[in-house]
Amino acid sequence: MTDALRTPTHELRAGSDARATADLVFADRAQDGTRVRTCVVRRDVVGVRTCFRTRTGAAGVATVTPLAFPRGRYVVRWRVAGVVVARWRFVVD
């Protein structure tokens, strides 16, 4: 996960609309066309989860998904073939 400058971060500042925009970034360095399931779970509100599927491009090239997040605490998990291969926790203040 990166901020607007593509710097990895665990904390984002919400704008005047009470949301922060960030990029979810995933890359498979070994192969191209990897199917990835990404789930964003809000940790401070029960039952709030969004999942979606993507496919990587060329090996080593990042797949970037921009999203807007309201204030809260989150964890993102990336799964390949049902196995969690990466996770990132962050807060939107």
N, C-alpha and C positions, 0 to 999 in steps of 0.2 A: 504494500500500500504506500502510495506517495502523495505528497501535497502538490500544490499547483506548480512547484518548481521541480517536481519529480525527485524529491528528497524523501527517503524512507522515514516514516514518523509513526509515533504511537499516540500523538495528541494533535487534534485539529481544532481550529477556532471557527465557530459558526459566524456567518455573516449576519447582516441585518434581517434576513429572512429566517433566522434561527436554524440554518442548515450549513453544512460544509460540503464542498465538492472535493472528491478524492478519486484517484485512479487505483483500481485493483489490478495488480500486475502479476502475470504468471508466465514462466518460460520453461520449456523442456529443452535442456541443452543436448540431450542425446538423440532425439528423433523428432520428426515433423508429424503434424496431423494428430497429435495426442488429444483424445477426448477428455475434457475436464468438467467436473461438476463443482460449482462454486456455491457455497452457502454463507450468507451473512446472517448472524444471529444477534439480536439485541439482548444484551445480558441484564439490563435493568428493567425490562418489561417482559413478562412471561408470554410466551407464544408468538413472539414477533420474529419471523424468519423468512428470508427470501432466498430461493435457490434458482440457479440457471445453469445451462450447459453451454460450453464453448469448445472450440477446437483450435489448437495452436497452429501457427503457420510453420515456417521453416524452423529447423532445429536451432535453438539458441536465440530466437527472436521473440521478444516479449509480446504476449497478448494483453492488451490494455482495455479495461472496462471502466469508463468514468461513471460514477454514481454520486448522488447527493444524499447526505445523511443528516437527519435531525439530531439535536443534542441527545447524547446518551452514551452508553458503553456497549461496545461491539466486539465480536470475534468473527473472523472470516476463516473458513476452511476450504481448501482446495483438495478434491479427491480425484484420483485416477484409478479406474477399475475398482472402485469402492473403497480404496485405501487412502486415508488422509496423508497427503504428501507435503502439505505446508499449512501453516495457520498464522494468523496475525491478530493481535488484540489492540484495540485503540479506543480512544475517548474523543467525543466531540463536545467541546465546552461552549 
